[in-house]
Amino acid sequence: GLVAKFFVELPWATPAFILGPLGTGGDFRTLILIAVNFIVGLIIFYPFFKIYEQHELENEKVDKAMVEIEN
């Protein structure tokens, strides 16, 4: 009962911020739910992004060192 139920079938490629209100017949509380879900997803995946960034920076340092050795 937090937001209205979907009663319209929209194309799968519809962006979430448009899909929510259109699919529920204009219930703009879906925008709040979508924003909260997005923020929770960012919080969950942030550590993984930082690990990936650190890994890529290390690879960049190794590549730069290899170029300097070759020259």
Helices and strands as residue ranges (DSSP letters): H 16-23, H 29-70
